[in-house]
Amino acid sequence: MFDPVIAPSGTLLGLLQRGRGDGTLHALTAPRAEALAALNHCVLRDPRHDWQVENRSLYYARLFLDLGGELDEIEAHLFEVDDVFDTEESRTGLALAVLGHLASYGRRDALELLRRYAASGSNWAWALDELALRDDDAGLRALAVPVLARFGTDPEGEAELAAAVRDAFEPRPWRLWADDPRVSVSTRVRAAQEAGCFDRWQRQMRPAGPRPGWSVQAVFEWAQQGVERGAALHVPAARCLAAVAGPEDRPEIIAVAKDGTEGARATALRYLSDSNDPDAFDLIELAAVTGSPAVVEAALDSFERMRSIAAVDRARGWARRPDPLGAAAGRMLACLGGAQDRDLVLAALREAVRGEGPDAATLWTLVDGTGRLGIACAAPVLRHIYRETASSHLRGRAARALAATDSSFATGFAVECLWDCEETTREIAARHAETGDARVVERLRRLAADPAEEAEVQTAVRSRIGPDTAAM
């Protein structure tokens, strides 16, 4: 996946890339050609840093409907020659998801595009999943032959078909095809279904990893083998260690936590922190200074998982450190600290923004903690994060924190959040937006009537709208 280039937050393109509610509001007042150009840019060049968890498809589909947008550019993108050579889901996934939503809103042209792409495109499985939710039986049956033709009839091709059936996100088309009156279709799909079930059973019968009776040293060796293969196994290894280690093994585990191999050391640190060993704090501090990057990460993660009073006290002592351990301490106080820790959490928040910018990974926890502790003087920093972050999830967390700390939220950001791309952010807005604004009342009514809206959002909307659909 390419690293997306995000336009400045004050531009129409930057707003739409971020999925902000203001993006929709600005697009609806901008020249239509300019708005559609920015919208197509976003759909064809996925702006999400994490496309697997951030939402944009419904947000863009709704704007396509509001602008009456044509699908010519999406069609050209799906069927251009690059589709043969660049088969990554990230190239076409957003466009296909947008088409899926448009089809659910009754756009026949979107449905036809999905059918065509499912028959001939490289990311056909995604298109088929979209159709499984929206197409009728006749439309899906018509795709059986072109989809099955993708797989050879030799053993390798049949194995690939079985894997595709087994791993399908939406099973409806395959179940429909298994009952197809055409024997050539139904027989092949049923055989693939049976092969997939048998393969799943075989994998369950061949578990890999530790066995009963392993020694402490064997667990450490297994964890290190994972590092050498490029797999981090210290978390499951620590659980195995808890099952096999006894009091007599503590000196060996302590020694490994001080100076073991990378996988073994990370495992020992995780085990000691999970068991609240009295030496865990000193060993975590040592690892944060002397360990490899992977060991440092494991040590900090192990520390942040601790929930004891002693861990919070140690975090207060470490919070002012200008290093990753100090940042981890700030995050722990954001999660577990009390009113006396507000200044430390606020300082950690400001330092993270100043040093790493509005997309720093550490901000997720710090923003949540700022809202939890009700740090009102953090509102300017939270507003900055809200405006500038490219992560729609982090923006949603900032909105939640602002609802708890900023008295102007209900008449400010909460209004635009009703058009946000994330349903959790729209839910926050539905609960807080000031209904004296006519735009809020109309938007609440539209969300209440939209069948594509999430149930949690509609529940929040109903709490603000009376039986006569007048805002309360």
Protein Blocks (a to p, Z undefined) as FASTA:
>chain_A
ZZdddddfkbmklmmmnopaklmmmmmmmcfklmmmmmmmmmmmccbfblmlpcfklmmm
mmmmmnopafklmmmmmmmmklmmmmcfklmmmmmmmmmmmmmnopaklmmmmmmmmmmp
mklmmmmmmmmmmmcfklmmmmmmmmmmmpcfbfklmmmmmmmmmmpmblmlmmmmmmgf
blklmmmmmmmmmmmmmmmmmmmmmcgdjdehiafklmmmmmmmmmmnopafklmmmmmm
mmmpcfklmmmmmmmmmmpcfklmmmmmmmmmmnopaklmmmmmmmmmmmcfklmmmmmm
mmmmpccfklmmmmmmmmmpccfklmmmmmmmmmmmcfklmmmmmmmmmmmmmmnojkbf
klmmmmmmmmmnopaklmmmmmmmmmmpmbfklmmmmmmmmmmmmmklmmmmmmmmmmpm
bfklmmmmmmmocfkbmklmmmmmmmmmmmkbcfklmmmmmmmpcfkopaZZ
